[in-house]
Amino acid sequence: MSDTPVAQQILIVGAGVFGLSTALSLLSNPTYNASRITIIDASPSLPNPSGSSVDANRIVRADYADKHYAQLALQAQELWRDTRKEAWGGEGRYHEPGFVLTADEDKDAYLRESLANVRRLAQESGRDVDSSKIRELHGQDEIRKATGYDGVSGDHGYANFNSGWADAEACVAHALRRIQSESDGRVAIRPGAQVARLVFSGSECQGVELAGGEQILAELTILAAGAWSPSLIDLQGRCLATGQTVAFLEISPEEQAAMGNRPTVMNMSRGTFIIPPRGKELKIARHGYGYRNPVKISKGVIKPDAPSDIDPGYVEVSVPKVGIPIPLEAEEALREALCELLPQMANRPFTRSRICWYCDTPSGDFLITFHPDFKRLFLATGGSGHGFKFFPVIGDKIVSAIQGTLEPELAQIWRWRSEEDLRDTIQRGGDGGGEFTGCEDGSRAGPKGMVLGEEMQRQKSR
């Protein structure tokens, strides 16, 4: 247990999964009964429509090559399966039609490690996981039978019918309602509060200053701003905002009935996946290396220890760009996936598309730790595109990390990594000339090193 006094004023920057889950855990922890919590988010409305936590659906699965995430996801799933109205899976927020993970030979290692983990967890957990619902798929005929689709993507894989998906936007709204009903006046939620900079006194973080000049001060500031985190504090190459592509197309009532209870299908070799449709709308997306959007930011904004001379200089940071359609490169990749799995829909117009911004780390591990250089500043970010499924449990882990009681193995993988660790991880990726251009956790696919502006410019020139 940390000997640091319990903060009486706590500021959470970001009303996404990590921020809201942390708030719920603080409210349920007697240690913080006297604490007042403020949650701020730049979006004028909540749930934030531009946040990666807000979408039609998110995959919920324990299918990981890393045993720590597989185990933690299994713990989360126990809560997702609770379908009481007030529980995480209630009011139709969670569905469990399964998950089919396929690949070509290039992604065989990740897939087999993931399969081994879910099988081991099924044996260890007993009645919580049905091992008969996990089966290897040999060849495309078995993949077709498992997915229910006439088309097929990948040449081998496995099915885990213990996995499912959640209505992401509804879950964020559920968390917001719970915070408001359980806070007893201890929590203030402020949408439309855009942070201009963090406020410091020497090496101590004192809170934030908003775009209009207002300062919100706190004894503990928790930075849970997702893809916006690297533009608020210098994370020294430990986090990177990457844009991932999502598109939707309209389907008929008959198609909805036919596909609504099918499993999610993900091709690890291409990164593309399809989640069962709802509301006569089908989502197709890519979990890849993503696009960077480099923007020059004054060093004085994200480096509080930078010299305050006349020309403090600038640093280049990838910053989310929202409200734009996906590049042509992405549309072609998504349509190629449709050609494989749903050829009859390959040329159907997309009703809408968006770029979903991840906060990636080089290894894909979360960054959940105190900042090593600035007191009273806690980092809860680096979701790396797989944080949503932990919504019911990640707040407890964050609060444990704040208190110094987090399990050592999780503290180790969520630590502030050394420069040597970062270099080794990036170099193992094999591209980028030593530059951090994309997550190397083994689950990504597609082109590396893409820059959003360059891809949009290519689109105009074609």
C-alpha positions as CSV (number, residue, x, y, z in Angstrom):
1,M,0.0,0.0,0.0
2,S,1.4,3.4,-0.9
3,D,2.1,5.7,2.0
4,T,1.0,8.8,-0.1
5,P,-1.9,10.6,1.5
6,V,-5.3,9.9,0.0
7,A,-6.1,12.7,-2.5
8,Q,-9.2,14.7,-1.5
9,Q,-9.6,16.3,-4.9
10,I,-9.2,13.9,-7.9
11,L,-9.3,15.1,-11.5
12,I,-9.9,12.5,-14.3
13,V,-9.1,13.8,-17.8
14,G,-11.2,11.7,-20.3
15,A,-14.6,10.2,-20.1
16,G,-13.8,7.0,-21.9
17,V,-13.4,3.4,-20.7
18,F,-10.3,4.0,-18.5
19,G,-11.6,7.2,-17.0
20,L,-15.1,6.1,-16.3
21,S,-14.1,2.7,-15.0
22,T,-11.6,4.4,-12.7
23,A,-14.4,6.8,-11.4
24,L,-16.7,3.8,-10.6
25,S,-13.9,2.0,-8.8
26,L,-13.0,5.1,-6.7
27,L,-16.7,5.4,-5.7
28,S,-16.9,1.8,-4.5
29,N,-13.6,2.0,-2.6
30,P,-14.1,3.1,1.0
31,T,-10.6,4.7,1.0
32,Y,-11.9,7.5,-1.2
33,N,-15.2,8.1,0.6
34,A,-14.1,11.7,1.4
35,S,-12.7,12.4,-2.0
36,R,-14.3,14.6,-4.6
37,I,-13.9,13.6,-8.2
38,T,-14.1,15.8,-11.4
39,I,-14.3,14.1,-14.8
40,I,-13.7,16.3,-17.8
41,D,-13.9,15.6,-21.5
42,A,-13.5,17.9,-24.5
43,S,-16.6,16.6,-26.2
44,P,-19.7,18.9,-25.8
45,S,-21.8,15.8,-25.4
46,L,-21.2,12.5,-23.7
47,P,-20.7,9.7,-24.6
48,N,-18.1,11.4,-26.8
49,P,-19.0,10.5,-30.4
50,S,-15.3,10.8,-31.4
51,G,-13.9,8.6,-28.7
52,S,-12.6,5.1,-29.5
53,S,-14.9,3.8,-26.7
54,V,-18.0,4.9,-28.5
55,D,-19.2,2.8,-31.5
56,A,-21.8,0.3,-32.5
57,N,-20.0,-2.6,-31.0
58,R,-16.7,-3.8,-29.6
59,I,-15.3,-7.4,-29.4
60,V,-15.3,-9.0,-26.0
61,R,-13.0,-12.0,-25.9
62,A,-10.3,-13.7,-23.9
63,D,-8.5,-14.7,-27.1
64,Y,-5.0,-13.4,-26.5
65,A,-1.6,-14.7,-27.1
66,D,-0.6,-13.0,-23.9
67,K,-1.7,-15.0,-20.8
68,H,-2.1,-11.9,-18.6
69,Y,-4.6,-10.2,-20.9
70,A,-6.4,-13.5,-21.5
71,Q,-6.9,-14.1,-17.8
72,L,-8.0,-10.5,-17.1
73,A,-10.4,-10.6,-20.0
74,L,-11.9,-13.8,-18.6
75,Q,-12.5,-12.0,-15.3
76,A,-14.2,-9.2,-17.3
77,Q,-16.4,-11.7,-19.2
78,E,-17.9,-13.0,-15.9
79,L,-19.3,-9.5,-15.4
80,W,-20.3,-9.0,-19.0
81,R,-22.4,-12.2,-18.7
82,D,-24.5,-10.7,-15.9
83,T,-27.6,-9.6,-17.7
84,R,-29.5,-8.0,-14.8
85,K,-30.7,-4.5,-15.8
86,E,-28.1,-2.7,-13.7
87,A,-25.3,-5.0,-14.6
88,W,-22.8,-4.6,-17.5
89,G,-24.5,-7.1,-19.7
90,G,-28.1,-5.9,-19.0
91,E,-30.6,-4.3,-21.3
92,G,-29.0,-5.9,-24.4
93,R,-25.5,-4.4,-23.9
94,Y,-23.7,-7.8,-24.2
95,H,-24.1,-10.6,-26.7
96,E,-22.2,-13.9,-27.0
97,P,-22.5,-15.5,-30.5
98,G,-18.8,-16.4,-30.6
99,F,-15.6,-15.3,-32.2
100,V,-13.8,-16.9,-35.2
101,L,-10.2,-16.1,-35.6
102,T,-8.6,-17.0,-38.9
103,A,-5.2,-16.5,-40.5
104,D,-2.9,-17.4,-43.3
105,E,0.4,-18.9,-42.4
106,D,2.1,-15.5,-41.6
107,K,0.0,-15.1,-38.4
108,D,0.0,-18.7,-37.3
109,A,2.1,-18.1,-34.2
110,Y,-0.2,-15.5,-32.6
111,L,-3.3,-17.6,-33.4
112,R,-1.9,-20.8,-31.9
113,E,-0.7,-19.0,-28.8
114,S,-4.2,-17.5,-28.4
115,L,-5.8,-20.9,-28.9
116,A,-3.5,-22.5,-26.3
117,N,-4.4,-19.7,-23.8
118,V,-8.2,-20.0,-24.1
119,R,-8.0,-23.8,-23.9
120,R,-5.9,-23.6,-20.7
121,L,-8.2,-21.0,-19.2
122,A,-11.2,-23.2,-20.0
123,Q,-9.6,-26.1,-18.1
124,E,-8.6,-24.0,-15.1
125,S,-11.9,-22.1,-14.8
126,G,-14.2,-25.1,-14.9
127,R,-17.9,-24.2,-15.3
128,D,-17.2,-20.5,-16.2
129,V,-15.9,-21.5,-19.7
130,D,-17.2,-24.3,-21.8
131,S,-14.2,-26.0,-23.4
132,S,-16.5,-27.7,-25.9
133,K,-17.2,-24.3,-27.5
134,I,-13.6,-23.9,-28.4
135,R,-12.6,-25.8,-31.6
136,E,-9.8,-25.7,-34.1
137,L,-10.8,-25.1,-37.7
138,H,-8.9,-27.0,-40.4
139,G,-9.4,-25.6,-43.8
140,Q,-12.0,-23.3,-45.4
141,D,-14.9,-25.7,-45.3
142,E,-14.7,-25.8,-41.5
143,I,-14.4,-22.0,-41.3
144,R,-17.5,-21.6,-43.4
145,K,-19.4,-24.0,-41.2
146,A,-18.3,-22.1,-38.0
147,T,-19.1,-18.7,-39.4
148,G,-22.3,-19.4,-41.3
149,Y,-21.0,-17.3,-44.2
150,D,-20.8,-18.7,-47.8
151,G,-17.5,-16.8,-48.3
152,V,-14.4,-17.4,-46.3
153,S,-11.4,-15.3,-45.2
154,G,-8.2,-17.2,-44.1
155,D,-7.2,-20.8,-44.6
156,H,-7.2,-22.0,-40.9
157,G,-8.1,-20.8,-37.5
158,Y,-10.3,-21.6,-34.5
159,A,-13.7,-20.8,-33.1
160,N,-14.4,-19.7,-29.5
161,F,-18.2,-19.6,-28.8
162,N,-17.5,-18.3,-25.3
163,S,-16.6,-14.9,-26.8
164,G,-19.0,-12.1,-27.9
165,W,-19.4,-8.4,-28.4
166,A,-20.8,-5.4,-26.5
167,D,-22.8,-2.3,-27.6
168,A,-20.0,0.2,-26.9
169,E,-21.9,3.4,-26.8
170,A,-24.6,2.0,-24.6
171,C,-22.0,0.7,-22.2
172,V,-20.4,4.2,-21.9
173,A,-23.8,5.7,-21.3
174,H,-24.5,3.0,-18.7
175,A,-21.3,3.9,-16.9
176,L,-22.1,7.6,-16.9
177,R,-25.6,6.9,-15.5
178,R,-24.1,4.7,-12.8
179,I,-21.6,7.4,-11.8
180,Q,-24.3,10.0,-11.5
181,S,-26.6,7.7,-9.5
182,E,-23.9,6.3,-7.2
183,S,-21.8,9.4,-6.5
184,D,-24.0,11.0,-3.9
185,G,-22.8,14.4,-5.1
186,R,-19.1,13.5,-5.0
187,V,-18.6,13.5,-8.7
188,A,-18.8,16.4,-11.2
189,I,-18.9,15.5,-14.9
190,R,-18.0,18.3,-17.2
191,P,-18.3,17.9,-21.0
192,G,-17.0,20.5,-23.3
193,A,-13.9,21.0,-21.2
194,Q,-11.0,21.1,-23.6
195,V,-7.6,20.9,-21.9
196,A,-5.1,23.5,-23.2
197,R,-2.3,22.2,-21.0
198,L,-1.5,20.5,-17.7
199,V,-0.6,22.9,-14.9
200,F,2.6,22.3,-12.9
201,S,4.5,23.8,-10.0
202,G,8.0,22.6,-10.4
203,S,7.8,18.9,-10.8
204,E,4.3,18.6,-9.3
205,C,1.2,18.4,-11.4
206,Q,-1.6,20.6,-10.0
207,G,-4.3,20.0,-12.5
208,V,-5.2,21.5,-15.9
209,E,-5.9,24.7,-17.7
210,L,-8.8,24.7,-20.1
211,A,-8.9,26.4,-23.5
212,G,-10.7,29.4,-22.1
213,G,-8.1,29.9,-19.3
214,E,-10.0,28.3,-16.4
215,Q,-7.9,26.2,-14.2
216,I,-9.2,23.0,-12.5
217,L,-6.8,22.1,-9.7
218,A,-6.5,18.7,-7.9
219,E,-4.3,16.7,-5.6
220,L,-4.2,13.9,-8.1
221,T,-4.6,14.2,-11.9
222,I,-5.4,11.0,-13.8
223,L,-4.7,11.3,-17.5
224,A,-7.1,9.0,-19.3
225,A,-7.5,10.9,-22.5
226,G,-6.9,8.0,-24.9
227,A,-5.4,9.0,-28.2
228,W,-5.3,12.6,-27.1
229,S,-2.9,11.7,-24.2
230,P,0.4,12.2,-26.1
231,S,-0.6,15.7,-27.1
232,L,-1.1,16.7,-23.4
233,I,2.1,15.4,-21.9
234,D,5.4,14.3,-23.4
235,L,5.2,10.5,-23.2
236,Q,8.6,10.2,-24.9
237,G,7.6,7.8,-27.6
238,R,5.6,5.5,-25.3
239,C,2.2,6.3,-26.9
240,L,1.1,7.1,-30.4
241,A,-2.3,8.1,-31.8
242,T,-3.1,5.9,-34.8
243,G,-6.2,6.1,-36.9
244,Q,-8.1,2.9,-37.6
245,T,-10.8,2.5,-40.2
246,V,-14.4,1.6,-39.7
247,A,-17.3,1.6,-42.3
248,F,-21.0,0.7,-42.2
249,L,-23.4,-0.5,-44.8
250,E,-27.2,-0.9,-44.8
251,I,-28.6,-4.4,-44.8
252,S,-32.2,-5.7,-45.3
253,P,-34.3,-7.1,-42.5
254,E,-33.8,-10.6,-44.0
255,E,-30.0,-10.1,-43.9
256,Q,-30.2,-8.8,-40.4
257,A,-32.1,-12.0,-39.3
258,A,-29.6,-14.2,-41.1
259,M,-26.4,-12.6,-39.8
260,G,-27.5,-11.2,-36.4
261,N,-26.5,-14.3,-34.4
262,R,-23.4,-15.2,-36.3
263,P,-19.9,-15.0,-34.6
264,T,-17.5,-12.1,-35.1
265,V,-15.0,-13.1,-37.8
266,M,-11.5,-11.6,-37.8
267,N,-8.7,-12.4,-40.3
268,M,-5.4,-11.9,-38.5
269,S,-3.4,-11.8,-41.7
270,R,-5.3,-8.7,-43.0
271,G,-6.6,-7.3,-39.7
272,T,-10.1,-7.0,-41.1
273,F,-13.1,-8.1,-39.1
274,I,-16.9,-8.2,-39.2
275,I,-19.1,-8.0,-36.1
276,P,-22.7,-9.3,-36.2
277,P,-25.0,-6.5,-37.4
278,R,-27.6,-4.8,-35.4
279,G,-30.3,-2.3,-36.4
280,K,-29.9,-3.4,-40.1
281,E,-26.4,-2.0,-40.2
282,L,-23.3,-4.0,-40.7
283,K,-19.9,-2.9,-39.5
284,I,-16.6,-3.8,-41.1
285,A,-13.3,-2.6,-39.8
286,R,-9.5,-3.0,-39.8
287,H,-7.3,-3.6,-36.7
288,G,-4.0,-2.6,-38.3
289,Y,-1.0,-0.4,-37.9
290,G,-3.1,2.6,-38.7
291,Y,-2.5,6.1,-39.9
292,R,-0.4,8.8,-38.1
293,N,-1.5,12.4,-38.2
294,P,1.7,14.3,-37.3
295,V,1.2,17.9,-36.0
296,K,3.7,20.3,-34.5
297,I,3.0,21.3,-30.9
298,S,4.8,23.8,-28.8
299,K,7.2,22.1,-26.4
300,G,5.8,24.3,-23.7
301,V,2.5,22.6,-23.9
302,I,3.6,19.0,-23.5
303,K,7.0,19.5,-21.8
304,P,6.5,21.4,-18.6
305,D,10.2,21.2,-17.8
306,A,11.2,22.8,-21.1
307,P,13.0,26.2,-20.9
308,S,10.6,29.1,-21.1
309,D,12.6,31.2,-23.6
310,I,11.2,33.3,-26.5
311,D,11.3,30.4,-28.9
312,P,10.7,27.2,-27.0
313,G,10.6,25.1,-30.2
314,Y,8.2,22.4,-31.3
315,V,7.8,18.7,-31.2
316,E,5.9,16.5,-33.7
317,V,3.0,14.5,-32.2
318,S,0.4,12.4,-33.9
319,V,-3.0,14.0,-33.1
320,P,-6.5,12.6,-33.8
321,K,-8.3,14.1,-36.7
322,V,-12.0,13.4,-36.5
323,G,-15.0,14.0,-38.6
324,I,-13.5,12.9,-41.9
325,P,-14.2,9.9,-44.2
326,I,-11.7,7.1,-44.4
327,P,-9.0,7.2,-47.1
328,L,-9.5,5.3,-50.4
329,E,-6.7,2.9,-49.3
330,A,-8.8,1.8,-46.4
331,E,-12.0,1.6,-48.4
332,E,-10.3,-0.7,-50.9
333,A,-9.0,-2.9,-48.0
334,L,-12.5,-3.2,-46.4
335,R,-14.1,-4.0,-49.8
336,E,-11.5,-6.7,-50.4
337,A,-12.6,-8.2,-47.1
338,L,-16.2,-8.0,-48.1
339,C,-15.4,-9.7,-51.4
340,E,-14.0,-12.7,-49.5
341,L,-16.7,-13.1,-46.8
342,L,-19.8,-11.4,-48.3
343,P,-19.2,-11.0,-52.0
344,Q,-22.8,-10.1,-52.6
345,M,-22.3,-6.9,-50.6
346,A,-18.8,-6.0,-51.9
347,N,-20.1,-3.1,-54.0
348,R,-22.8,-1.9,-51.7
349,P,-22.4,1.8,-50.7
350,F,-21.1,2.6,-47.3
351,T,-23.7,4.6,-45.4
352,R,-21.0,6.1,-43.2
353,S,-17.4,5.6,-42.2
354,R,-15.1,7.0,-39.5
355,I,-11.5,6.9,-38.4
356,C,-11.3,5.4,-34.9
357,W,-8.2,6.7,-33.0
358,Y,-6.2,4.3,-30.9
359,C,-3.6,5.2,-28.3
360,D,-1.0,2.7,-29.2
361,T,2.1,1.6,-27.4
362,P,5.0,-0.1,-29.1
363,S,4.2,-3.5,-27.4
364,G,0.4,-3.1,-27.2
365,D,0.6,-3.1,-23.4
366,F,-1.4,-0.4,-21.4
367,L,0.4,2.5,-19.7
368,I,-1.0,2.5,-16.2
369,T,1.5,4.0,-13.8
370,F,2.5,7.3,-12.1
371,H,4.6,9.5,-14.4
372,P,8.2,9.0,-13.3
373,D,9.1,12.7,-13.5
374,F,6.0,14.5,-12.3
375,K,4.4,14.0,-8.9
376,R,0.6,13.7,-8.6
377,L,0.2,12.8,-12.3
378,F,-1.1,9.3,-13.0
379,L,-1.2,7.8,-16.5
380,A,-4.1,5.5,-17.4
381,T,-3.8,5.3,-21.2
382,G,-2.3,3.3,-24.0
383,G,-5.4,1.1,-24.6
384,S,-3.9,0.0,-28.0
385,G,-7.2,-0.8,-29.5
386,H,-8.1,-3.6,-27.1
387,G,-9.0,-1.9,-23.9
388,F,-12.8,-1.8,-24.2
389,K,-13.5,-5.4,-23.2
390,F,-11.9,-4.7,-19.7
391,F,-14.5,-1.9,-18.9
392,P,-15.9,-3.9,-15.9
393,V,-12.5,-4.5,-14.3
394,I,-9.9,-2.1,-15.5
395,G,-10.9,0.7,-13.0
396,D,-10.1,-1.6,-10.1
397,K,-6.7,-2.3,-11.5
398,I,-6.0,1.4,-12.1
399,V,-7.0,2.2,-8.5
400,S,-4.8,-0.6,-7.2
401,A,-1.9,0.9,-9.2
402,I,-2.6,4.3,-7.7
403,Q,-2.5,2.7,-4.2
404,G,0.6,0.6,-4.9
405,T,-1.2,-2.7,-4.6
406,L,-1.5,-3.8,-8.2
407,E,-0.4,-7.4,-8.9
408,P,3.4,-7.4,-9.7
409,E,3.0,-9.1,-13.1
410,L,0.5,-6.4,-14.2
411,A,2.6,-3.6,-12.8
412,Q,5.5,-5.0,-14.8
413,I,3.7,-5.0,-18.2
414,W,2.0,-1.6,-17.6
415,R,5.1,0.1,-16.4
416,W,6.9,3.2,-17.8
417,R,9.3,1.4,-20.0
418,S,13.0,2.2,-20.4
419,E,14.4,3.7,-23.6
420,E,16.1,0.4,-24.2
421,D,12.8,-1.6,-23.9
422,L,11.2,0.8,-26.4
423,R,14.0,0.5,-28.9
424,D,14.0,-3.3,-28.7
425,T,10.3,-3.5,-29.3
426,I,10.4,-1.1,-32.2
427,Q,13.3,-2.9,-33.8
428,R,11.6,-6.3,-33.5
429,G,8.9,-4.8,-35.8
430,G,11.4,-4.6,-38.6
431,D,10.1,-1.4,-40.2
432,G,10.2,2.4,-39.6
433,G,14.0,2.8,-39.3
434,G,13.8,2.6,-35.6
435,E,10.8,5.0,-35.4
436,F,7.7,4.1,-33.5
437,T,5.1,4.0,-36.3
438,G,2.8,1.2,-35.1
439,C,2.0,-1.3,-32.4
440,E,4.0,-4.6,-32.5
441,D,1.9,-6.8,-30.3
442,G,1.5,-9.5,-33.0
443,S,-2.2,-8.8,-33.7
444,R,-1.8,-6.0,-36.3
445,A,-1.9,-6.4,-40.1
446,G,-1.9,-4.2,-43.2
447,P,0.6,-1.5,-44.4
448,K,3.0,0.1,-41.9
449,G,4.0,3.7,-41.5
450,M,1.0,5.3,-43.3
451,V,0.5,9.1,-42.8
452,L,-3.1,10.3,-42.9
453,G,-2.4,13.4,-44.9
454,E,-0.5,11.5,-47.5
455,E,-3.2,9.0,-48.0
456,M,-5.9,11.7,-48.3
457,Q,-3.7,13.5,-50.9
458,R,-3.4,10.3,-52.9
459,Q,-7.1,10.0,-52.8
460,K,-7.5,13.4,-54.4
461,S,-5.0,12.7,-57.1
462,R,-6.6,9.5,-58.3
